[in-house]
Amino acid sequence: MKHLNQERVAESGWGGETIPSMQVAVYVMCGGGFLGRFAAEQPMDFYIDDRVGCLPYSKEEIYQAVETLKTIAIANGLNPRRLQLVPSFHNMGIF
């Protein structure tokens, strides 16, 4: 896994319009559900409880994706404790 330098991510110029797609990516990485929604809408407070079972991605990869979402939200002046709701999409029954 490539480790991202979050300072460089903040300086990258990614705008707030990219956040909804990043939220969907984080939601999917967590396997959807409550954990995915928590990661996508409240990245500042996100954690993976020890009781969580099998995840589609490693915890390290998920934490890095959530940290990147948080960094871009902060860089665009948004509150990472209260991002907009995850965009509505049909999950086709897989989450």
N, CA, C and O atoms as a GROMACS GRO file, in nm:
protein
  380
    1MET      N    1   0.084  -0.117   0.000
    1MET     CA    2   0.000   0.000   0.000
    1MET      C    3   0.089   0.124   0.000
    1MET      O    4   0.187   0.131   0.074
    2LYS      N    5   0.053   0.219  -0.082
    2LYS     CA    6   0.126   0.345  -0.087
    2LYS      C    7   0.078   0.434   0.028
    2LYS      O    8  -0.042   0.451   0.047
    3HIS      N    9   0.170   0.489   0.102
    3HIS     CA   10   0.135   0.579   0.213
    3HIS      C   11   0.135   0.723   0.163
    3HIS      O   12   0.232   0.770   0.104
    4LEU      N   13   0.024   0.791   0.187
    4LEU     CA   14   0.010   0.929   0.140
    4LEU      C   15   0.057   1.028   0.246
    4LEU      O   16   0.032   1.010   0.365
    5ASN      N   17   0.124   1.130   0.201
    5ASN     CA   18   0.163   1.240   0.287
    5ASN      C   19   0.043   1.334   0.294
    5ASN      O   20   0.010   1.400   0.195
    6GLN      N   21  -0.022   1.342   0.409
    6GLN     CA   22  -0.145   1.419   0.421
    6GLN      C   23  -0.123   1.570   0.403
    6GLN      O   24  -0.215   1.641   0.363
    7GLU      N   25  -0.003   1.618   0.431
    7GLU     CA   26   0.026   1.760   0.406
    7GLU      C   27   0.022   1.790   0.256
    7GLU      O   28  -0.028   1.894   0.213
    8ARG      N   29   0.075   1.698   0.178
    8ARG     CA   30   0.072   1.715   0.033
    8ARG      C   31  -0.069   1.698  -0.021
    8ARG      O   32  -0.108   1.762  -0.119
    9VAL      N   33  -0.147   1.610   0.042
    9VAL     CA   34  -0.287   1.594   0.003
    9VAL      C   35  -0.362   1.726   0.024
    9VAL      O   36  -0.440   1.768  -0.062
   10ALA      N   37  -0.337   1.790   0.137
   10ALA     CA   38  -0.404   1.918   0.168
   10ALA      C   39  -0.367   2.025   0.066
   10ALA      O   40  -0.449   2.111   0.035
   11GLU      N   41  -0.246   2.021   0.016
   11GLU     CA   42  -0.199   2.120  -0.081
   11GLU      C   43  -0.231   2.083  -0.225
   11GLU      O   44  -0.201   2.159  -0.317
   12SER      N   45  -0.292   1.968  -0.245
   12SER     CA   46  -0.313   1.917  -0.381
   12SER      C   47  -0.416   1.995  -0.463
   12SER      O   48  -0.415   1.989  -0.586
   13GLY      N   49  -0.504   2.068  -0.396
   13GLY     CA   50  -0.602   2.147  -0.468
   13GLY      C   51  -0.732   2.075  -0.498
   13GLY      O   52  -0.815   2.127  -0.572
   14TRP      N   53  -0.752   1.955  -0.441
   14TRP     CA   54  -0.879   1.886  -0.461
   14TRP      C   55  -0.989   1.969  -0.398
   14TRP      O   56  -0.981   2.005  -0.281
   15GLY      N   57  -1.092   1.999  -0.475
   15GLY     CA   58  -1.201   2.084  -0.429
   15GLY      C   59  -1.310   2.008  -0.357
   15GLY      O   60  -1.314   1.885  -0.356
   16GLY      N   61  -1.400   2.084  -0.297
   16GLY     CA   62  -1.511   2.027  -0.224
   16GLY      C   63  -1.607   1.947  -0.310
   16GLY      O   64  -1.681   1.863  -0.258
   17GLU      N   65  -1.606   1.970  -0.441
   17GLU     CA   66  -1.696   1.895  -0.529
   17GLU      C   67  -1.657   1.748  -0.540
   17GLU      O   68  -1.738   1.667  -0.585
   18THR      N   69  -1.535   1.713  -0.498
   18THR     CA   70  -1.490   1.573  -0.505
   18THR      C   71  -1.530   1.494  -0.380
   18THR      O   72  -1.520   1.372  -0.379
   19ILE      N   73  -1.575   1.562  -0.277
   19ILE     CA   74  -1.604   1.495  -0.150
   19ILE      C   75  -1.715   1.390  -0.162
   19ILE      O   76  -1.699   1.281  -0.106
   20PRO      N   77  -1.826   1.415  -0.232
   20PRO     CA   78  -1.928   1.309  -0.241
   20PRO      C   79  -1.875   1.178  -0.300
   20PRO      O   80  -1.910   1.070  -0.251
   21SER      N   81  -1.794   1.184  -0.403
   21SER     CA   82  -1.740   1.060  -0.460
   21SER      C   83  -1.641   0.995  -0.364
   21SER      O   84  -1.633   0.872  -0.359
   22MET      N   85  -1.566   1.075  -0.290
   22MET     CA   86  -1.476   1.019  -0.190
   22MET      C   87  -1.555   0.953  -0.076
   22MET      O   88  -1.514   0.850  -0.022
   23GLN      N   89  -1.668   1.013  -0.041
   23GLN     CA   90  -1.753   0.954   0.062
   23GLN      C   91  -1.804   0.816   0.018
   23GLN      O   92  -1.807   0.723   0.098
   24VAL      N   93  -1.844   0.805  -0.107
   24VAL     CA   94  -1.891   0.676  -0.158
   24VAL      C   95  -1.778   0.574  -0.155
   24VAL      O   96  -1.799   0.459  -0.119
   25ALA      N   97  -1.658   0.615  -0.194
   25ALA     CA   98  -1.543   0.524  -0.192
   25ALA      C   99  -1.515   0.474  -0.052
   25ALA      O  100  -1.492   0.354  -0.032
   26VAL      N  101  -1.517   0.563   0.048
   26VAL     CA  102  -1.491   0.525   0.186
   26VAL      C  103  -1.604   0.433   0.236
   26VAL      O  104  -1.577   0.335   0.306
   27TYR      N  105  -1.727   0.465   0.201
   27TYR     CA  106  -1.842   0.384   0.240
   27TYR      C  107  -1.826   0.241   0.189
   27TYR      O  108  -1.849   0.145   0.263
   28VAL      N  109  -1.786   0.227   0.064
   28VAL     CA  110  -1.768   0.095   0.004
   28VAL      C  111  -1.649   0.023   0.067
   28VAL      O  112  -1.656  -0.098   0.091
   29MET      N  113  -1.540   0.095   0.093
   29MET     CA  114  -1.423   0.032   0.154
   29MET      C  115  -1.455  -0.028   0.290
   29MET      O  116  -1.394  -0.128   0.330
   30CYS      N  117  -1.550   0.030   0.361
   30CYS     CA  118  -1.589  -0.020   0.493
   30CYS      C  119  -1.694  -0.131   0.484
   30CYS      O  120  -1.731  -0.190   0.585
   31GLY      N  121  -1.740  -0.159   0.364
   31GLY     CA  122  -1.842  -0.262   0.348
   31GLY      C  123  -1.982  -0.210   0.367
   31GLY      O  124  -2.075  -0.287   0.388
   32GLY      N  125  -1.999  -0.078   0.360
   32GLY     CA  126  -2.131  -0.018   0.374
   32GLY      C  127  -2.178  -0.014   0.518
   32GLY      O  128  -2.097  -0.014   0.611
   33GLY      N  129  -2.308  -0.010   0.536
   33GLY     CA  130  -2.368  -0.014   0.668
   33GLY      C  131  -2.335   0.105   0.756
   33GLY      O  132  -2.294   0.211   0.709
   34PHE      N  133  -2.354   0.083   0.887
   34PHE     CA  134  -2.332   0.189   0.984
   34PHE      C  135  -2.186   0.235   0.984
   34PHE      O  136  -2.158   0.354   0.990
   35LEU      N  137  -2.094   0.139   0.979
   35LEU     CA  138  -1.951   0.174   0.982
   35LEU      C  139  -1.914   0.259   0.861
   35LEU      O  140  -1.841   0.357   0.875
   36GLY      N  141  -1.963   0.223   0.744
   36GLY     CA  142  -1.934   0.299   0.623
   36GLY      C  143  -1.991   0.439   0.628
   36GLY      O  144  -1.927   0.536   0.587
   37ARG      N  145  -2.114   0.451   0.679
   37ARG     CA  146  -2.178   0.582   0.690
   37ARG      C  147  -2.103   0.669   0.792
   37ARG      O  148  -2.084   0.788   0.770
   38PHE      N  149  -2.061   0.608   0.901
   38PHE     CA  150  -1.984   0.680   1.004
   38PHE      C  151  -1.854   0.733   0.944
   38PHE      O  152  -1.819   0.849   0.967
   39ALA      N  153  -1.784   0.650   0.869
   39ALA     CA  154  -1.657   0.692   0.808
   39ALA      C  155  -1.677   0.804   0.707
   39ALA      O  156  -1.596   0.896   0.701
   40ALA      N  157  -1.783   0.797   0.629
   40ALA     CA  158  -1.806   0.893   0.522
   40ALA      C  159  -1.860   1.026   0.570
   40ALA      O  160  -1.833   1.130   0.510
   41GLU      N  161  -1.938   1.025   0.678
   41GLU     CA  162  -2.002   1.148   0.724
   41GLU      C  163  -1.934   1.213   0.844
   41GLU      O  164  -1.954   1.332   0.868
   42GLN      N  165  -1.855   1.136   0.918
   42GLN     CA  166  -1.786   1.190   1.036
   42GLN      C  167  -1.641   1.140   1.040
   42GLN      O  168  -1.602   1.073   1.135
   43PRO      N  169  -1.562   1.173   0.938
   43PRO     CA  170  -1.426   1.119   0.933
   43PRO      C  171  -1.336   1.161   1.049
   43PRO      O  172  -1.242   1.089   1.082
   44MET      N  173  -1.362   1.274   1.111
   44MET     CA  174  -1.278   1.320   1.222
   44MET      C  175  -1.289   1.226   1.342
   44MET      O  176  -1.191   1.204   1.413
   45ASP      N  177  -1.408   1.170   1.365
   45ASP     CA  178  -1.432   1.087   1.483
   45ASP      C  179  -1.431   0.938   1.452
   45ASP      O  180  -1.461   0.857   1.540
   46PHE      N  181  -1.397   0.899   1.332
   46PHE     CA  182  -1.407   0.760   1.289
   46PHE      C  183  -1.306   0.670   1.359
   46PHE      O  184  -1.191   0.707   1.380
   47TYR      N  185  -1.352   0.551   1.393
   47TYR     CA  186  -1.266   0.444   1.443
   47TYR      C  187  -1.332   0.311   1.409
   47TYR      O  188  -1.453   0.305   1.386
   48ILE      N  189  -1.253   0.206   1.407
   48ILE     CA  190  -1.305   0.071   1.383
   48ILE      C  191  -1.299  -0.003   1.516
   48ILE      O  192  -1.192  -0.026   1.571
   49ASP      N  193  -1.415  -0.040   1.564
   49ASP     CA  194  -1.427  -0.111   1.690
   49ASP      C  195  -1.364  -0.250   1.679
   49ASP      O  196  -1.364  -0.309   1.571
   50ASP      N  197  -1.312  -0.301   1.789
   50ASP     CA  198  -1.249  -0.434   1.788
   50ASP      C  199  -1.347  -0.546   1.755
   50ASP      O  200  -1.305  -0.655   1.716
   51ARG      N  201  -1.475  -0.521   1.771
   51ARG     CA  202  -1.575  -0.625   1.745
   51ARG      C  203  -1.609  -0.639   1.597
   51ARG      O  204  -1.682  -0.730   1.559
   52VAL      N  205  -1.556  -0.549   1.513
   52VAL     CA  206  -1.584  -0.557   1.369
   52VAL      C  207  -1.514  -0.678   1.312
   52VAL      O  208  -1.397  -0.704   1.341
   53GLY      N  209  -1.588  -0.752   1.232
   53GLY     CA  210  -1.533  -0.874   1.172
   53GLY      C  211  -1.456  -0.846   1.046
   53GLY      O  212  -1.373  -0.756   1.040
   54CYS      N  213  -1.485  -0.924   0.945
   54CYS     CA  214  -1.416  -0.916   0.817
   54CYS      C  215  -1.453  -0.788   0.742
   54CYS      O  216  -1.570  -0.754   0.728
   55LEU      N  217  -1.352  -0.719   0.694
   55LEU     CA  218  -1.371  -0.597   0.616
   55LEU      C  219  -1.319  -0.620   0.475
   55LEU      O  220  -1.227  -0.699   0.455
   56PRO      N  221  -1.377  -0.552   0.375
   56PRO     CA  222  -1.331  -0.569   0.237
   56PRO      C  223  -1.187  -0.520   0.214
   56PRO      O  224  -1.118  -0.570   0.125
   57TYR      N  225  -1.142  -0.424   0.293
   57TYR     CA  226  -1.006  -0.370   0.283
   57TYR      C  227  -0.943  -0.376   0.421
   57TYR      O  228  -1.013  -0.390   0.521
   58SER      N  229  -0.812  -0.367   0.427
   58SER     CA  230  -0.744  -0.370   0.556
   58SER      C  231  -0.776  -0.244   0.636
   58SER      O  232  -0.810  -0.141   0.579
   59LYS      N  233  -0.764  -0.254   0.767
   59LYS     CA  234  -0.789  -0.138   0.852
   59LYS      C  235  -0.695  -0.023   0.817
   59LYS      O  236  -0.735   0.093   0.819
   60GLU      N  237  -0.571  -0.056   0.785
   60GLU     CA  238  -0.473   0.047   0.749
   60GLU      C  239  -0.517   0.123   0.624
   60GLU      O  240  -0.506   0.245   0.619
   61GLU      N  241  -0.566   0.051   0.524
   61GLU     CA  242  -0.613   0.116   0.401
   61GLU      C  243  -0.737   0.202   0.427
   61GLU      O  244  -0.749   0.313   0.374
   62ILE      N  245  -0.828   0.150   0.508
   62ILE     CA  246  -0.949   0.226   0.540
   62ILE      C  247  -0.914   0.352   0.617
   62ILE      O  248  -0.964   0.460   0.585
   63TYR      N  249  -0.828   0.340   0.718
   63TYR     CA  250  -0.789   0.459   0.796
   63TYR      C  251  -0.722   0.564   0.708
   63TYR      O  252  -0.745   0.684   0.727
   64GLN      N  253  -0.640   0.522   0.612
   64GLN     CA  254  -0.574   0.618   0.525
   64GLN      C  255  -0.677   0.688   0.435
   64GLN      O  256  -0.668   0.809   0.414
   65ALA      N  257  -0.774   0.613   0.383
   65ALA     CA  258  -0.878   0.674   0.299
   65ALA      C  259  -0.962   0.774   0.379
   65ALA      O  260  -0.993   0.882   0.329
   66VAL      N  261  -0.997   0.737   0.501
   66VAL     CA  262  -1.076   0.827   0.586
   66VAL      C  263  -0.994   0.950   0.622
   66VAL      O  264  -1.048   1.061   0.625
   67GLU      N  265  -0.866   0.933   0.650
   67GLU     CA  266  -0.778   1.046   0.681
   67GLU      C  267  -0.768   1.140   0.561
   67GLU      O  268  -0.767   1.262   0.578
   68THR      N  269  -0.762   1.085   0.441
   68THR     CA  270  -0.756   1.166   0.320
   68THR      C  271  -0.885   1.244   0.302
   68THR      O  272  -0.882   1.362   0.267
   69LEU      N  273  -1.000   1.180   0.324
   69LEU     CA  274  -1.128   1.249   0.317
   69LEU      C  275  -1.132   1.363   0.418
   69LEU      O  276  -1.176   1.474   0.386
   70LYS      N  277  -1.087   1.336   0.538
   70LYS     CA  278  -1.084   1.439   0.644
   70LYS      C  279  -0.993   1.555   0.604
   70LYS      O  280  -1.030   1.671   0.620
   71THR      N  281  -0.876   1.525   0.553
   71THR     CA  282  -0.780   1.628   0.513
   71THR      C  283  -0.837   1.717   0.404
   71THR      O  284  -0.822   1.839   0.409
   72ILE      N  285  -0.902   1.658   0.305
   72ILE     CA  286  -0.958   1.736   0.195
   72ILE      C  287  -1.076   1.820   0.244
   72ILE      O  288  -1.095   1.933   0.199
   73ALA      N  289  -1.154   1.765   0.335
   73ALA     CA  290  -1.266   1.842   0.392
   73ALA      C  291  -1.213   1.966   0.465
   73ALA      O  292  -1.265   2.076   0.447
   74ILE      N  293  -1.112   1.947   0.547
   74ILE     CA  294  -1.054   2.059   0.623
   74ILE      C  295  -0.993   2.162   0.527
   74ILE      O  296  -1.010   2.282   0.546
   75ALA      N  297  -0.923   2.114   0.425
   75ALA     CA  298  -0.860   2.205   0.328
   75ALA      C  299  -0.964   2.290   0.254
   75ALA      O  300  -0.932   2.398   0.206
   76ASN      N  301  -1.088   2.240   0.246
   76ASN     CA  302  -1.194   2.313   0.178
   76ASN      C  303  -1.286   2.384   0.275
   76ASN      O  304  -1.394   2.429   0.236
   77GLY      N  305  -1.246   2.395   0.401
   77GLY     CA  306  -1.322   2.471   0.499
   77GLY      C  307  -1.448   2.403   0.548
   77GLY      O  308  -1.539   2.471   0.597
   78LEU      N  309  -1.456   2.271   0.537
   78LEU     CA  310  -1.573   2.198   0.584
   78LEU      C  311  -1.546   2.137   0.722
   78LEU      O  312  -1.430   2.115   0.758
   79ASN      N  313  -1.651   2.110   0.796
   79ASN     CA  314  -1.639   2.049   0.928
   79ASN      C  315  -1.630   1.897   0.912
   79ASN      O  316  -1.729   1.834   0.873
   80PRO      N  317  -1.515   1.835   0.940
   80PRO     CA  318  -1.500   1.690   0.922
   80PRO      C  319  -1.576   1.608   1.026
   80PRO      O  320  -1.578   1.485   1.018
   81ARG      N  321  -1.638   1.674   1.122
   81ARG     CA  322  -1.721   1.602   1.218
   81ARG      C  323  -1.867   1.595   1.170
   81ARG      O  324  -1.949   1.525   1.229
   82ARG      N  325  -1.896   1.669   1.064
   82ARG     CA  326  -2.034   1.675   1.018
   82ARG      C  327  -2.038   1.707   0.868
   82ARG      O  328  -2.082   1.814   0.827
   83LEU      N  329  -1.994   1.612   0.788
   83LEU     CA  330  -2.000   1.629   0.644
   83LEU      C  331  -2.141   1.602   0.595
   83LEU      O  332  -2.225   1.550   0.668
   84GLN      N  333  -2.166   1.640   0.471
   84GLN     CA  334  -2.297   1.615   0.411
   84GLN      C  335  -2.325   1.464   0.411
   84GLN      O  336  -2.233   1.384   0.425
   85LEU      N  337  -2.450   1.428   0.395
   85LEU     CA  338  -2.488   1.287   0.392
   85LEU      C  339  -2.425   1.219   0.271
   85LEU      O  340  -2.399   1.281   0.168
   86VAL      N  341  -2.400   1.089   0.286
   86VAL     CA  342  -2.346   1.012   0.175
   86VAL      C  343  -2.447   1.019   0.061
   86VAL      O  344  -2.567   1.002   0.083
   87PRO      N  345  -2.401   1.044  -0.062
   87PRO     CA  346  -2.494   1.049  -0.174
   87PRO      C  347  -2.577   0.922  -0.183
   87PRO      O  348  -2.527   0.812  -0.158
   88SER      N  349  -2.701   0.938  -0.217
   88SER     CA  350  -2.791   0.824  -0.228
   88SER      C  351  -2.761   0.747  -0.357
   88SER      O  352  -2.755   0.806  -0.465
   89PHE      N  353  -2.742   0.618  -0.344
   89PHE     CA  354  -2.722   0.534  -0.461
   89PHE      C  355  -2.776   0.395  -0.429
   89PHE      O  356  -2.783   0.355  -0.313
   90HIS      N  357  -2.814   0.323  -0.532
   90HIS     CA  358  -2.870   0.188  -0.513
   90HIS      C  359  -2.754   0.093  -0.488
   90HIS      O  360  -2.665   0.080  -0.571
   91ASN      N  361  -2.757   0.026  -0.372
   91ASN     CA  362  -2.645  -0.064  -0.339
   91ASN      C  363  -2.665  -0.204  -0.393
   91ASN      O  364  -2.581  -0.290  -0.370
   92MET      N  365  -2.773  -0.228  -0.465
   92MET     CA  366  -2.803  -0.355  -0.530
   92MET      C  367  -2.800  -0.473  -0.434
   92MET      O  368  -2.776  -0.587  -0.474
   93GLY      N  369  -2.825  -0.444  -0.305
   93GLY     CA  370  -2.834  -0.550  -0.206
   93GLY      C  371  -2.704  -0.610  -0.161
   93GLY      O  372  -2.703  -0.718  -0.100
   94ILE      N  373  -2.592  -0.544  -0.188
   94ILE     CA  374  -2.464  -0.604  -0.149
   94ILE      C  375  -2.411  -0.550  -0.017
   94ILE      O  376  -2.315  -0.605   0.037
   95PHE      N  377  -2.470  -0.443   0.037
   95PHE     CA  378  -2.424  -0.390   0.165
   95PHE      C  379  -2.530  -0.415   0.269
   95PHE      O  380  -2.512  -0.378   0.385
   0.00000   0.00000   0.00000
